[in-house]
Amino acid sequence: MTTFHVLSGANESAVPEIRKIGIADVFDALRLGFEDFREKPSHYVFLCLIYPVAGVVLMTWSAGANMLPLLYPLASGFALIGPVAAIGLYEISRRRELGMDASWPHALRLHRNPAIPSILAVAALLFVIFVVWLLVAQGLYITMFGATPPNSIAEFWNGVIGTDQGWNLILVGNAVGFIFAVIVLSISVIAFPLLLDRDVGAMTAVETSIRATLANPVPVALWGLIIAAGLVIGSIPVFVGLAVIMPIFGHATWHLYRKLVEPARPIR
């Protein structure tokens, strides 16, 4: 009988060991990620056009459905679900590292990986956090502005920028969003690369990611700041920059994982 070991993985005793890294390792991971991207950039840009397209769809949907108050939370939610969206890029980096065919179609063939149920479990956890973030953001807006949605973009913008309630919403909303981002970063910074590399189970992947964050708070915090800054820069020109930023970050995450986690020891 086939068992996927969604939570505990194929080997509960194989707890990954964490390394201590420095600031230089973070920038080296970015360099290696850029090298992976540079190998066939047109393929990866094509693959990642989904990000700017999704951004434009979000903007259009928000404006047309009186959902303007959720536009910023939805856009910033890229940072919460980004680790899921980049799974295919981790796989490309993994295959390139092993000297295997690293063409982009392999990013779409992850269904053969035995850890897919565990990957889906962690992805579901991040999606739940994303939904909770949207509900909290909506609750903050209703608390400060009431349940009636704005009639236009201009009214919404003037309400947020030109009133005390708006500035309170900006400050409180970003503070709460920061907490959500820290939680997601700590549980997912290396969870998906680890699951692609070793079938350890969802719980072990999340726990290992948290241990890596606690053991390397400054490098991981720097990594989170770089990701946040990159997403902001990539989102400014109607999200188009994400088609380049996301693949570089995705590849770099794989190399950061390699630096943070000791390789699996051979079973004797």
N, C-alpha and C positions, 0 to 999 in steps of 0.2 A: 504494500500500500504506500502511495506517495504522500509524504508529509512535508509541508513547506516551512515549518518552524517559523511562523510569521513573527512571533515575539522573541523567542530565545535563540533562533538561528539553528544551524546544523550542528554547532558545537558550543555548548554553554560554557565550557571551561576555557575557551580560547578568547580571553579578555584582552583586547588590544592594549599595548603599552604605549604611553604617551611620552613624547620627547619635549624638552625645553627648547624653544627657538627664540631668536632675537628679531629686532626690527629689520635687519638686513635680509633675513629669510623671507619676510613678507614681500619686500621689493624684488627679491630674486624669484619668488613665485609669480609675481606679475610679469617679470621679464620672460620667464619660461612660458607663461600663458600667451604672451604676445608672439613668441616664436611659434607656438602651435597654431595660432591664428594666421600668422604670416605664411605658413606652409601652403594653404589654399584659402585665402581670405574671401574670394568671391563665393565659394561654396558656403562658407559659414554666414556671410552676410545674407545670402539668399535664404538659408535655413532660419535665420533670426529676424527676417522681415516681419515675422509674426508679432514681434514686440511693438514696433511702431504702428502696425496695423491695429493691434489690440488697443493701443493708446488712443488712436483716432476714433475707433468704435466707442470706447468709453466716453470720450468727449462728446461725441454726437448723441449717444444714448442719454447721457446725463442732461444735456441741454434740452433734448426733445421730450424728456419724460419728467420734467420738474424735479430732477434729481441733482441739481447743481450743488447743494450742500455736501453731496458725497463725491463730487469730482476729485477733490484733493485727496481724501482718504482712499479712493479707488486707485488713483495714480501712485500714491505712496505705497499702496499695497503691493506694487511690483517688488519692493524690497522684502516683503513677507513670503511671497510665493516664488521669487526668483530662483531659489535653490531647486525647486521642482522643475521649473522650466529649463534649467541648464543641465538636466541629467544626461541628455544626449551628448552634450559637449564633454562631460566627464568621461563618457565612454570613448569618444574620439581620442582624447588625451591618453586614456589607458591603453588603447590599441596602438597608438603611435609609440608609446613608451616600450611596448612589448615587441615592436617591429612588425606589427600586423597591418593589414589593410586598414587605413584610417580615413577612407572616403566617407563623405557625409551620410550616405544611405545607412551606414551602420548605426547612426544615432537613432534611427527609426526602427531598429530591430532588437530592442531590448527585451521583447517578450520571451526570448529564450533564456534569459538570465534566471537562475533558480531563486534569486533574492527578490524577484519582482513583487511577491505578496508583501514582503517587509518594506520594500520601497513605497508601495501603495499605502501601507499603514502610516508611515511617517508623512507622506504627502497629505493624507487625510487629516493628520494632526495639524499640519500647517494651514490647511484649508479651513479647519475649524477656528484656528486662531485668527485667520483673515476675516472670517465672518463675524467673529466676536468684535474685532477691531472696527468693522463697519457699523455694527450695532452701537458700540460705545460712541463712535464719532457722531452718529445720527442723534444719539441721546444728548450729547453735549450741545449740538446745534439747537435741538428743540428746547433744551433748558434755557438757553440764552436768547433765542429768537422766536420761540413758539413753534407750533406744528404747521403753520401755514407756509408753504414753499414760496420762494421769491418768484416774481412774475417775469423777470428778465435777468440776463447776465449783469447788466448795469446796476440793477437794484441789489442783486446779491453782492457784487463787488463793493458798492458804496456802503452796504450794511456791514461788511467785514472790515473794510479798511477805514471807514469814516466814523465808526462808533466805538464807544468803550466796550460794549458787549463783543464787538468784532475782535478787538485786540485781546480781550480775555479769552475768546475762543481760540485765537491763534496761539497764545501762550500755553493755555491748558491743553489744547489739542496736540500740539507738538510735544509737550511733556509726556502725555499719555502715549502718543505714538512712539516716542523714544523708548518707553518701557516695553512696548510690544516688540520693537525692533531688537532690543537687547535679548529678550526671551527667545525670539526666533533665531537670532545669530548664535546664541549659546547652544541651542538644541540641534542646529542644522549645519553649522559651519563645515563639518566634515562628515555628517551622517550619510549623505547619499554617495559620495565617493567611497566611503568605507563599505557600504552595502554592495556597490558594484564590484569591489575588489574582493570582499570576503563575506560569505553568507553567515553573518553573526546574529541576525535578527534585529527587529526594530528597536527593542528596548536597549540592547547593547549598543547599537549605533547612536541612539540619542544620549545614552549615559556616557559614552566615549567622547562625544562632541562636547558635552558639559565639562567633563574632566579636562579635556584639552583647553577649553576656555579658562577654567579656573587655574590651570597650571601655567597658562600663558596669557594673562589678562591684558597686558599692554600690547603685544603683537596682534591679538585677536581684536582688541578695541580699535587699533589702527586699521586693521583689515575692514572692520565694519564702517569706519569713517570713509575709507577709500571707496567702498561700495556705494555708500550713501551719496558721496560727492559725484561719483561717476554716473549714478542714476539721475541725479539732478541735471548734470551737464548734458547727458544723453537725451533727457526729456524735453529740454528747452526748445529745440527746433522741431516741434510737433512730434516728439518721440523718435525722430529719425535716427538720432545718434545711438539709440539703444541697439540698432542692428550691428553696430561695431563694438560698443561697450560691453554688451552682454556676452558675446562669444569670448572676448578676452578675459573677462571675469570668470566665465565658466571654466575655461582651460586653466586659469591661474588657481582656481579653487582645488582642482585635482592636484596640482603641485604643492599647494599649501597642505593638503591632506598628507602627501608623501613626507613632508617635513615634520608634521605633527605626530604621526603615528609610526611606530616601529613596524618593519615588515613582519609578516606572519612567519613564525618559526616552523620549519618542516616537522611533520609528525613522524615520530620514530616508532 
